[in-house]
Amino acid sequence: MSQVARLEPLSNRLLNFISVKDRKLLALNLKRIPLVLRQSLEKANQAIENVYFPEDGVASVVGDSKCLGEIEIGIIGKEGMTGLMVVMGYDRSPYDTFVQVAGSALVLSAHNLRYAMKKSPTLRELLLHYVQVFMIQTSQTALSNASTLLSQRLARWLLMVEDRLSTKEIPLTQEFIAVMLGVQRSGVSIAIADLESRGLISSKRKLIVIRNRPILEKFTNGSYGLAEAEYKRRVEVYSREGLPL
């Protein structure tokens, strides 16, 4: 575990939007750690001890359905952070959060985050705006699950993972994708074959490669892009005016 220098450039986009003053408030307590596959970052209905700002890799927020088992509700990467319930003033979540793709993150204790938000209204405002964007993402996930074909859901999910990894090569097994989408593996195999037949992706064991992102986005039939556009809009406002997201 390594301590983070005060003003060094960071790979986590959310932290890079924080003002110099607020960054100094956090920096002394931020530690860089590796994220290991399936590492637990939050356990359902247990007090959140730490929040994580991924620099690389992807974390999944997962609910437990009695009928279907684990189903992914949302994903978090270098655009954001875990511990959203802490930001909103609570100490625990009804959902599990774990590492879906290994990488690294900056970690901060929940206690230190609460202290920093109490000291800085601008920091609190910034983080609450990210919570809002994440809520849009989860709402779109629910809408997509209810109204789109499995191959369209898979296309949206692959785009979201690629956004956070910044690579077209996505190291995931069909078994894991099936768990995240709440479907049978056979359904994932059919959906992958559909996307491959359209020339949108290629796949082999433990790896999916996106071949045609623009058409893959169109194929989602509008289920991808709303939360992403809102995040981009807030980034542009902040970059132009120096305001919180």
C-alpha positions as CSV (number, residue, x, y, z in Angstrom):
1,M,0.0,0.0,0.0
2,S,1.5,3.3,-1.0
3,Q,0.6,6.8,0.0
4,V,-0.5,9.2,-2.7
5,A,1.4,12.5,-3.2
6,R,-0.8,15.6,-2.8
7,L,-1.1,16.9,-6.3
8,E,0.1,14.2,-8.6
9,P,-2.1,13.4,-11.6
10,L,-4.5,10.6,-10.8
11,S,-6.1,8.0,-13.1
12,N,-9.4,8.3,-11.3
13,R,-11.4,10.9,-13.1
14,L,-13.6,11.9,-10.2
15,L,-10.6,12.8,-8.0
16,N,-9.1,14.7,-10.8
17,F,-12.1,17.0,-10.9
18,I,-11.7,17.9,-7.3
19,S,-10.4,21.4,-6.5
20,V,-6.8,21.8,-5.3
21,K,-8.1,22.7,-1.9
22,D,-10.3,19.7,-1.6
23,R,-7.7,17.4,-3.1
24,K,-5.3,18.4,-0.3
25,L,-8.0,17.6,2.2
26,L,-8.1,14.0,0.9
27,A,-4.6,13.4,-0.3
28,L,-2.8,12.6,3.0
29,N,-5.2,9.8,3.7
30,L,-5.5,8.3,0.2
31,K,-3.6,5.0,-0.2
32,R,-3.0,3.2,-3.5
33,I,-3.8,-0.6,-3.4
34,P,-4.2,-3.4,-5.9
35,L,-7.7,-4.7,-6.6
36,V,-7.9,-8.5,-6.9
37,L,-10.5,-10.4,-8.8
38,R,-13.6,-11.0,-6.7
39,Q,-12.2,-8.9,-3.8
40,S,-15.1,-7.6,-1.6
41,L,-15.3,-3.8,-1.4
42,E,-18.6,-3.7,0.4
43,K,-20.8,-6.4,2.0
44,A,-24.5,-6.1,2.1
45,N,-26.0,-4.7,5.3
46,Q,-22.6,-4.3,6.9
47,A,-20.9,-1.1,7.9
48,I,-18.8,0.4,5.1
49,E,-15.3,0.8,6.4
50,N,-13.5,2.1,3.3
51,V,-14.4,3.8,0.0
52,Y,-12.5,3.1,-3.2
53,F,-11.7,5.3,-6.2
54,P,-10.7,2.8,-9.0
55,E,-7.8,3.8,-11.2
56,D,-8.0,0.6,-13.3
57,G,-10.3,-2.4,-13.2
58,V,-14.1,-2.6,-12.6
59,A,-16.2,-3.1,-9.6
60,S,-19.8,-4.5,-9.7
61,V,-22.6,-3.6,-7.4
62,V,-24.7,-6.7,-7.0
63,G,-28.1,-7.6,-5.6
64,D,-29.1,-11.1,-4.5
65,S,-32.3,-12.2,-6.2
66,K,-34.0,-15.2,-4.5
67,C,-35.1,-16.4,-7.9
68,L,-32.0,-15.8,-10.0
69,G,-29.2,-15.4,-7.5
70,E,-26.7,-12.5,-8.0
71,I,-27.6,-9.8,-10.5
72,E,-25.5,-6.8,-11.3
73,I,-27.2,-3.5,-10.5
74,G,-24.4,-1.1,-11.6
75,I,-20.7,-0.9,-12.3
76,I,-18.0,1.4,-11.1
77,G,-14.6,2.2,-12.6
78,K,-12.2,5.0,-13.0
79,E,-15.0,7.5,-13.5
80,G,-16.3,7.2,-10.0
81,M,-16.1,5.6,-6.5
82,T,-17.7,3.1,-4.2
83,G,-19.3,4.0,-0.8
84,L,-22.1,6.0,-2.3
85,M,-24.2,5.4,0.8
86,V,-21.5,7.1,2.9
87,V,-21.8,10.1,0.6
88,M,-25.5,10.2,1.2
89,G,-25.1,10.0,5.0
90,Y,-25.6,6.3,5.7
91,D,-23.2,3.7,6.8
92,R,-24.2,0.6,4.8
93,S,-25.8,-0.6,1.6
94,P,-28.2,-3.5,0.9
95,Y,-26.0,-4.6,-1.9
96,D,-22.6,-6.3,-2.3
97,T,-19.8,-4.6,-4.2
98,F,-16.8,-6.6,-5.5
99,V,-14.1,-6.5,-8.1
100,Q,-15.2,-7.7,-11.5
101,V,-11.9,-6.9,-13.3
102,A,-8.6,-6.7,-11.4
103,G,-6.8,-3.4,-11.3
104,S,-5.9,-0.8,-8.7
105,A,-7.6,1.9,-6.6
106,L,-7.1,4.7,-4.2
107,V,-8.7,3.8,-0.9
108,L,-9.9,6.2,1.9
109,S,-11.6,5.3,5.2
110,A,-15.3,6.1,5.4
111,H,-14.4,8.1,8.6
112,N,-12.0,10.3,6.7
113,L,-14.4,10.8,3.8
114,R,-17.1,11.9,6.2
115,Y,-14.7,14.4,7.9
116,A,-13.6,15.8,4.5
117,M,-17.2,16.3,3.3
118,K,-18.1,18.0,6.6
119,K,-15.1,20.4,6.1
120,S,-15.8,21.0,2.4
121,P,-19.3,21.7,1.0
122,T,-17.8,21.8,-2.5
123,L,-16.4,18.3,-2.1
124,R,-19.8,17.0,-0.8
125,E,-21.6,18.6,-3.8
126,L,-19.2,17.0,-6.3
127,L,-19.6,13.6,-4.8
128,L,-23.4,13.9,-4.6
129,H,-23.5,14.8,-8.3
130,Y,-21.7,11.6,-9.0
131,V,-24.2,9.7,-6.9
132,Q,-26.9,11.2,-9.1
133,V,-25.1,10.0,-12.3
134,F,-24.8,6.5,-10.8
135,M,-28.5,6.4,-10.0
136,I,-29.2,7.2,-13.7
137,Q,-27.0,4.3,-14.6
138,T,-28.9,1.9,-12.3
139,S,-32.3,3.1,-13.6
140,Q,-31.1,2.5,-17.1
141,T,-30.0,-1.0,-16.2
142,A,-33.5,-1.8,-14.8
143,L,-35.1,-0.3,-17.9
144,S,-32.8,-2.3,-20.2
145,N,-33.4,-5.5,-18.3
146,A,-37.2,-5.1,-18.8
147,S,-37.4,-3.8,-22.3
148,T,-34.4,-5.0,-24.5
149,L,-33.2,-8.2,-26.0
150,L,-30.5,-10.1,-24.2
151,S,-28.0,-9.4,-27.0
152,Q,-28.8,-5.7,-26.6
153,R,-28.3,-5.9,-22.9
154,L,-25.0,-7.6,-23.4
155,A,-24.0,-4.9,-26.0
156,R,-24.7,-2.2,-23.4
157,W,-22.8,-4.0,-20.7
158,L,-19.8,-4.5,-22.8
159,L,-19.7,-0.8,-23.8
160,M,-19.9,0.2,-20.1
161,V,-17.0,-2.1,-19.2
162,E,-14.9,-0.9,-22.1
163,D,-15.5,2.7,-21.0
164,R,-14.0,1.9,-17.6
165,L,-11.1,-0.2,-18.9
166,S,-10.2,1.9,-22.0
167,T,-9.5,-1.2,-24.0
168,K,-11.5,-3.2,-26.5
169,E,-10.2,-6.4,-25.0
170,I,-12.5,-7.4,-22.1
171,P,-11.2,-10.3,-19.9
172,L,-14.4,-12.0,-18.8
173,T,-15.8,-15.5,-19.0
174,Q,-19.3,-16.4,-20.2
175,E,-20.1,-17.8,-16.8
176,F,-19.3,-14.5,-15.1
177,I,-21.3,-12.5,-17.7
178,A,-24.3,-14.8,-17.1
179,V,-24.2,-14.1,-13.4
180,M,-23.9,-10.3,-14.0
181,L,-26.9,-10.3,-16.4
182,G,-28.9,-12.7,-14.3
183,V,-29.4,-15.3,-17.1
184,Q,-28.3,-18.8,-18.1
185,R,-24.9,-19.3,-19.6
186,S,-26.6,-20.8,-22.7
187,G,-28.4,-17.4,-23.2
188,V,-25.1,-15.6,-23.0
189,S,-23.6,-17.9,-25.6
190,I,-26.5,-17.2,-28.0
191,A,-26.2,-13.4,-27.4
192,I,-22.4,-13.5,-28.0
193,A,-23.0,-15.5,-31.2
194,D,-25.5,-12.9,-32.3
195,L,-23.1,-10.0,-31.8
196,E,-20.3,-11.9,-33.5
197,S,-22.5,-12.7,-36.5
198,R,-23.0,-8.9,-36.9
199,G,-19.3,-8.3,-36.8
200,L,-19.6,-6.2,-33.6
201,I,-17.4,-8.4,-31.4
202,S,-15.2,-11.5,-31.4
203,S,-14.7,-13.9,-28.6
204,K,-12.6,-16.7,-27.3
205,R,-12.1,-18.3,-23.9
206,K,-12.1,-15.6,-21.2
207,L,-11.9,-12.7,-23.6
208,I,-14.3,-10.6,-25.7
209,V,-13.0,-8.1,-28.2
210,I,-15.1,-5.1,-29.4
211,R,-14.7,-4.8,-33.1
212,N,-17.2,-2.1,-34.1
213,R,-18.1,0.2,-31.2
214,P,-20.2,2.8,-33.2
215,I,-22.6,0.1,-34.5
216,L,-22.6,-1.7,-31.1
217,E,-23.8,1.5,-29.5
218,K,-26.6,1.8,-32.1
219,F,-27.5,-1.9,-31.5
220,T,-28.3,-1.1,-27.9
221,N,-31.4,0.7,-29.1
222,G,-30.9,3.6,-26.8
223,S,-30.3,1.7,-23.6
224,Y,-26.7,2.8,-23.6
225,G,-25.7,6.5,-23.4
226,L,-28.0,8.4,-21.0
227,A,-25.9,8.1,-17.9
228,E,-22.7,8.5,-20.0
229,A,-24.0,11.7,-21.6
230,E,-25.0,13.1,-18.2
231,Y,-21.5,12.4,-16.8
232,K,-20.0,14.0,-19.9
233,R,-22.2,17.1,-19.6
234,R,-21.2,17.6,-16.0
235,V,-17.5,17.1,-16.9
236,E,-17.7,19.7,-19.6
237,V,-19.4,22.2,-17.3
238,Y,-16.8,21.7,-14.6
239,S,-13.9,21.9,-17.1
240,R,-15.3,25.1,-18.7
241,E,-16.4,26.9,-15.5
242,G,-14.4,25.4,-12.7
243,L,-17.5,24.3,-11.0
244,P,-18.3,21.0,-9.2
245,L,-19.7,18.3,-11.6
